[in-house]
Amino acid sequence: MQTNYLLPHKYKKAGWFLFSIGVITGLLFMIFELEPDFFKIKVIQVFNSDTDFQGNKESFFSIIKNNVFDEIISIFIIIGGLLVGFTKEKVEDEFIYKLRQDSLVWAIIINYFVLIFAVLFIYDFTFLDVLVYNMFTPLIFFIIRFNFLKLKSRSDEE
């Protein structure tokens, strides 16, 4: 079976490293609200709809000073998660392909159940926080489910 969309297996270790660092740092960021001053740099902002002190509203392509710590954490989680989830296994057969496919479908369905729950029961700015975290949940659910099914299938073989 041909899986052209999967990366070579050698990227899996780098993926786990980035994903682990991103998740651990993200949890620390979320719990302790860390924002080290070292990460406050000038960045390009594509669009801004906030009103400033002079009454200026929408602006395109402006340079602002921003703490990019949370953006770096997000990039680590996303790139690491994609590498973990979409690199080939040592043995990439039809069974692994089926596990991967089932896990991906399961992750999307669970993700949208979480989102429906949030839409119905979470409001105001807390809802925006849930939406931010919700962009990571499909990858996280997929990785957990896929690795759980792989581990379970190995233990059933023994």
Salt bridges, closest charged atoms under 4 A:
GLU89 OE2 - LYS12 NZ 3.00
GLU89 OE1 - LYS150 NZ 2.67
GLU92 OE1 - ARG100 NH2 3.02
ASP102 OD1 - LYS98 NZ 3.05
